[in-house]
Amino acid sequence: MSTKIPHRLYLSEDEIPQAWYNLRADMKEQPDPMITPNGDLVKEEDLYPVFCKKLAHQELDGETRYTPIPEEIQEVYKVYRPSPLCRAYNLERALGTPAKIYYKFEGNNTSGSHKLNSALAQAYYAKEEGLKGVTTETGAGQWGTALAESTSYFGLDLIVYMVKVSYEQKPFRKAVMETFDARVIASPSDTTNVGRAILAADPNNSGSLGVAISEAVEVAVTTEGYRYVLGSVLNQVLLHQSVIGLEAYAAMEKLGVYPDVVIGCAGGGSNLGGLIAPFMRDKITGKTPDLRIVAVEPASCPSFTRGKYAYDFCDTGKMTPLAKMYTLGCGFKPSANHAGGLRYHGMSPILSKLYHDGYMEAIAVEQTAVFEAAKQFAQLETILPAPESAHAIKGAIDEALRCKETGEDKTILFGLTGTGYFDMTAYAQFNDGTMSDYIPTDADLAASLADLPQV
Ligand SMILES: *Cc1c(COP(=O)(O)O)cnc(C)c1O
């Protein structure tokens, strides 16, 4: 054990985890099962038209504790992993806190985010099953990019439905995906029944994530050899993202340290679920009962802090089965905030259950405060954070400032999910003082929650 903790600790290639960890296997109670709108339990075979078989199995498997990571996936993980565990010495000094701040940085790949960890797995299993291609939607762009990297690597076709307004406003994201040979279609489009119906009624429709999901699912289930893939929320995605937490755990063990608080941003819950997995295991099994785990979400899309724990559709088009989760209602329209990757109406069913049972805390933070934290972090730590990631930074800074007041030298670990180079419009608005903080009213939330399915 070193006496001086390095600024960045990289595990060696051999220390990359060889199995993903399934937190459900250690939960005292399982998350409520996925059901159909009629209330029937969803069986593995029911998912086959949408997901490839091994992923459908991972989705419903709450028992298998460790799933070996196929060698082909380990080979690509080695290209950009292990990701570093960093000690934020400069930030600690600037804050004048006795707290020790660590972060796990996942931005070191073309998507600039953790999403590649699951995209590779999903593309690999699709290829292994002999499929021709996959479809997906993209909102913020990181998921589409991560998937494009993965499908090009494993030799699959990819069709990305990109919300039309993003397609027009963010041409560089489209260019990156096309560099990896993805076919990017502005949604709504004339390539699907859903899209054609919407365009017939409203030719100038600028699209939404819900519509893009509906188009991607329609193409997947009606095209021979295609399946649909999703970048967050699902149990399978949290399983793949456990690689983040397992690496962080091993690195901290090497340093002889253990966190008092683990903090992550929460959109659909995949990075947070992955980061906390082995730490939450310790908490659940009684090894570290006092460990605190904190989700940070945008005040503009506050699923945990103001949502309802209920069965809801996973998409706006109401095509998916129902999941029990913290939700704002599948018709909730978040304001156009800049943390695009956190603008989802629901939350991972695994994290929802843990939060509901009191194993986790959640806080909501406002956009301008998040960008203040992002700017401070960028200036001190030489990484320009993604706006999504900056929610976790804000949570960590606030925690460190509380330690300054109380004199506690807590160890804080947070997830730095990615870089923000595609979000410069947002940074520009923050810098010139035109960024606003919209928070939905109780009436806004009541309206979308009134539409929850009755089951
Ligand atoms: C997508 C994304 C998120 C949020 O997604 P989760 O599934 O909640 O992790 C966070 N950070 C970045 C950089 C993202 O791209």
The ligand as a Gaussian input file, in Angstrom:
#p B3LYP/6-31G(d) Opt

LIG

0 1
 C      -26.262000       8.874000     -20.857000
 C      -25.346000       9.543000     -19.923000
 C      -25.641000       9.660000     -18.544000
 C      -26.918000       9.202000     -17.929000
 O      -27.291000       7.898000     -18.142000
 P      -27.377000       6.837000     -16.949000
 O      -27.964000       5.649000     -17.583000
 O      -28.223000       7.420000     -15.869000
 O      -26.004000       6.604000     -16.496000
 C      -24.709000      10.238000     -17.726000
 N      -23.547000      10.731000     -18.198000
 C      -23.236000      10.656000     -19.509000
 C      -21.944000      11.233000     -19.971000
 C      -24.120000      10.055000     -20.416000
 O      -23.799000       9.971000     -21.706000

